[in-house]
Amino acid sequence: MNRREFLMASTVAGLAASTRFAAAATRIDMYTSSDANISDFYGNVVKPAFEAANPGLELNVVIARPQAALDAVVQRALAALSTKSDPQLDFIEQYEPTLPAGGIEAGLWTDFGKAGLKSYAAVNKLAIQTPYGLPYRGSQVLIAYDTTKLSKDKVPKTFPDLVAWIKANPGEFIYNRPDKGGSGNNFVNRAVHEVSGRDPLKFTVDNYTQAAADEVLGKTWALLGDLAPSLYQGGAYTAGNTASLQLLAQGAVTMIPAWSDQTLQAIAKGVLPETTGLVQLTDLALCGGFSQAVIPTNSAHFEGSLKLADFLLSQEMQTAVIEKLGGFPGVDWSNLPQALHDKYADVIPSSIPTFPAGDWTKAVQDGWYRNVAPNISRT
């Protein structure tokens, strides 16, 4: 960590500590390094509702940006574990439970499967990656389309049907360069899954080999290269998620891959028209992921932190995740109001595949430029 990051982390920690003693028995220090829409959600939606439902408990929303500042707070909590001192940290709304190295083995993070949460049984089983992280909100890449041009009953719902539709409707589909945004990246990843038997479990962080990549990615480049002439402007690619949404909003294209949260928020704000339709592929969904909340086992307000975890899984907050954030619920959709379930029936996933970071992602992104779009500069 450089000096600037250290000072930022120290400032964040100091802000939390300076008033902690005034309400040590009642205040829960919840940290976030997420974007402003998430910290605003906690400050404006979660905090007042949680405090109203839990008299005597106060939720203190602490913003720790950049990520290095939050990492420093977590390292402090790990150090406090061995000294049995107050980590001045009760809850993180999004953090990778496998970090820091050795944290789980040392007993740093709470096992939610054993924590006695009233609502844990409602969590979508597809979203649970580890019991040490609580998947309370998620996002997944969907297919967004213009219902004024394409009726709901004509929308392709499998990857082969999507490919066939793109070829039959040249110029009406576009995706962004895979290194410039997750919607385009996960469209490419879905092509990888398609040519490899639709089994995301074949790809893990530690099983990359050059031979395996040459075999499966060679097939992927053939598929995407064949598709390229049928894309917008005969093979154009946008420079990011937002640019794809803008083309759809302008009516320049009929269909794009798009993040669920970005699309739902864009519709709610009028950036995309209400005639925008959403659908998820049914043979194998496009990739997505969930934000994992964590609670240190040495939290000074451990029981209050568990109440916050349970509160986030409540129907009220899970509905707010959808309607206020444009996210996916962490609980199974069957636990939400029927009207909400019906409204989003076409995007409720039967699978939530992922694609590993590291060597596999690097090979996909580097190879895409060399083999699918060799005339496009990465800058």
N, C-alpha and C positions, 0 to 999 in steps of 0.2 A: 504494500500500500504506500503511495507517495504521500508527501507532507500535506498536500491539499485535501486528499481523501481522509487522512487521519484527523485533520482539523474539523472536517465536516462531520465525521463520525462522532468526534468528541463533543461537538456542538449539539448534535441530535441527542446523544446520551445525557448531556448536561441539562437540556430542556426537560427531558423526562424526569430526571432525578430531582430538579430544583423544586418541584411542587409535589413530588411523590409522598414525602413525609407528612404533608398537610392532610392527606386523605389516604393513608397507607392501607386502611382496612377496607376501603370502598372502591378505589380507582383501579381500573384495568388498563394497562398500557398496551395498546394495540398498534403494531408497526406495519407500515406499508411502504414499498418502493415502487408500487404500480403507478400508472399514469394518473393524471388529475381527475379523470372521470371516476376512477375507483376511490381515491381519497375523498372526493366530493360525495360519492355514494355513501361512504361510511359517516362522514360528518353531517350530511343533510338527511339521510334516510335511516341508516342503521342506528346511529347514536341516539336520536330522540326516541325511536321506537323501543330500543333495548332498555333504556333508562326508565321509560314509562312502564315497561313490563316487569322491571326488576328494581323496585324501590330500594335505595341504599347502595346501588352499584352505579358507578360512573364510568363511561367509556372515553378514554383519552386517546385520540387518533394522532399518532406520531408519524410524520412523513420522513422517511429516510431515503433520500436520493443523493447520489447515484447508488447503484447496487452495492458498491464497495462499502458504503456507509452502513448498510444493513448487514453485510457480511461481518463487519467489525462488531456490531451489536451482538450478533450470534456468537462470535468468538468469545466475547465477554461473558455471555451466558454459559458457554461451555467451561470457561475457567471458573466461574462461580459455582458450577456443579461440584467441582472437587473441593472447594473451600466451604461449601454449604452456606454461601452468602446470597444475598438478593441479586438476581441478574438484571433487575430493573427492566424486565421484559416479560410480558404475560402471554402475548398472542401475536402471531404474524399472519396476515391474511393471505399471503402467497409466498411460499419458500420451498425450495427443493429439499425434501426430507432426508435425502442421502447426503446432504451437506450439513455441517462441515465433515471432512473425512474423519471417521471414527466416532461421530456424534451419536449415531444410533447404538453402537456397541457400548458407548459410555453411559447410555441411558438418558440422553438429553431430551429426546422427543417423546411425547405421549403416544401410546398405542391406543388409537381411538376405538379399535375393536374390543378393547378391554376396559375402556374408560367409563362405561355405564351410561353413555348418552341415550336419552329417551328416543331420539329420532334417528339413531345410526342405522337401524334396520331399513329405513326408508331410502338410504343412499343408493343411487343407481350402481348396481354391481359392476357394470361395464366401466364405471369411472374410477373404481378403486384400484390404484396401482400399488399402494403400500398402506398398511394400517397406521403408519406414522404420519400420513398426510390426510387431511379432510377435504375431499373434492366438493366444495360448496358452490362453485360456479364454473361454467365451461364455455367453450366456443368451438365450432366445427365448420369446416368449409362445406358450403352448400352450392347448389346450382340456382342462381337468381335469373329470372326471365321476365320478359315483357308480355303480360297477359293480353294486351291489345293486339299483339302480333301472333301469339301462340296460345292456344287454349289449354286449359289444365289437362284435359284428357289426351292431348297430343304431346305432352312433355316427356322426353326420354327419361326412364327411371333406372336403366342399367347402363354400364359403361359401353358395351357394344352398341346399344341403341343411341347413346349420346354421340359416339363416333359416326354412326350412320347418319344421324341428323345433321351434324356439322358438315359432312360431305354433301348432303342433299340440299343444304342451305348455305352455300359459300358466302363468306363475308359477314355472317351473322353471329359469329362466336369469336371471343378473344380471351386470352389469359395473360397474366403478367409474367415477366422474366422470373425464373424461380429463385434468384438471389435477391429480388427486389420486393418480395412480399409473400406471405404465407399462402394466399389463395392460389396463386400461380404455382408456387412450389408444391403444394399438395395436389394440384391437378397433375403435375408431372409425377409425383409419388404414386398417385392412383394408377397412372399408366405403368409404373414399375410393378405395382401389385397385380395389375391385369395380366401382364406377360409372364408373371412368375407363379400363377396359380391362385391368385387372390388370397394369399396367406401372409398377412403382415408379420406373423411370428417368425418367418424366415429371416427377418432382418433385425439384428440386435447391434448394440453399440460395439460389442467385442467380437463379432463374427465376420467382419469384413475381410475379404481377400481379393487380390487383384483378379484372380481367375474367376471367382464368383461374380465379381462386378462386370468383367468383360462379357460373360455369358448373358446375364440378365439385362444389363444396360444396353448391350448391342440390340436386343429385341425391342427395348424401349425406344431407342433412337429411330429404329425403323418405323415403329408405329407413329411416333410424333412427327417424324419427317414426312411421312405419307400424308399426315393430316395438315401440315403447314400450308399448302396452297389453298386450302378451303377456309382458312382463318380470315379475319378482318384484313382488308387491303392485301389479300393474297399472301399473308405470312407476317403480319405485324404483331407485336407484343407490347403491352403497356409497361410502364416503368414502375408500377406498384399497384397495391390493392385499390387505393382511392381513384387512380386513373381509370381502372376498369369500371368502377361504379359510375364514374362521370360519363363514360361512353354509353353505358346502359341508360342512365338518366336522360341523356340527350337523344336517345333513340337511334344511335349510330349502329348499335348491335342489338340482337334479340336476347342473347344469353351469355352469361359469364359465370365462372366459379367465384365465390365471394365468401368472406367470413360471416358467420351468422350474426355476431354482435354488431359488426359494422353495418350490415345490411338492415337489420331491424332498427338500429338507431337512425340510419339514414331515412328510412320510411317514416319513423315517428317524427322526425324533424322536417319532413317535407323535401329533403334533398332527393330522395327517390319517390316517385309517385306511388299512391296506394294501389295502383294496378300492377305493382311489382309482385311477381309470384316467387315462391321458394319451394324447392324440392330436394330431397336427399336421395342418392342412389340406393337402390334396394338390394342389389347383388353384393356390393361391398361399399360402404359409405366412404366418402372422402375423409381424410385425416382430421383429427381435432385433438383437443386436450383440455384438461381441467386444472384450475388453480388449486393448489394444495395448501390449506391452512395448517399451521403447526402450533403446538403449545409446548413450551419447555416444562419438563417435569418438576423443575425447581422454581416455577413461578411462585411469587409471594402471594398471589391471589388465584391459586389453582382452581378452586371450586367456582369462582366467578368466571374464570376463563372457560371452563366447561359449560357454564350456562350460556356464554356467548356463542360457543360452538353449536349448542343445541338450538339457540335462537336463530342462527343463520340457516339452519335446516328447516325452520318452521315454514308453514305454508305461506304466511305473510311475507317473509323475506325471500323465499324462493320465487314467489310471484313477482316481487320487486326486482329480482335478478333478471327476469325476462322482460318486464315492462319498463324498468328504469335504466337497465344496463344494456338490454338487447342480448343478454347472455343466455346460455343453456342452464337449466337447473341442475344442481348436484344430486337431488333426489330423483327417484323414478317418477316419470310423468304421471303415473297413476295416482300419485299422492297430491296432485294439483287439481284445482277446480276443473270440472268437466268442460266448461266453456273454453278454458285456456287450452286444454288437451285437444279439443276439436279444432280450435283455431290454427294450431301448429301441427296438425296431424301429419302433413306431408314432410315435415322436417324432423320428426322424432326418430332418432337413429336406432337401428337394431344392432348396430356395431359402432364402435368408436376406435377405429384403427389409428395407430401412430406410426411414425417413421423415425428411426434413430438418428440422432445428431452425430457429429464426428465424421469418421471416414466415409460412411455411406452418403451422408448429405453432401460432403465435399465432392465426392465422385459424381453424384447426380448433377450438381450445379455446374461443375467444371465441364463435364461431358456434354451437357445440354448445349453450352456455347460452342463447343468444338464440332458437334455432330448434327444439331438441329438448327442452330442459328449462327453459323460461322461468320456471317457478315455483320453481326451486331457486336458493338464494343461493350465491354462490361462497365465502362466508366459512365 
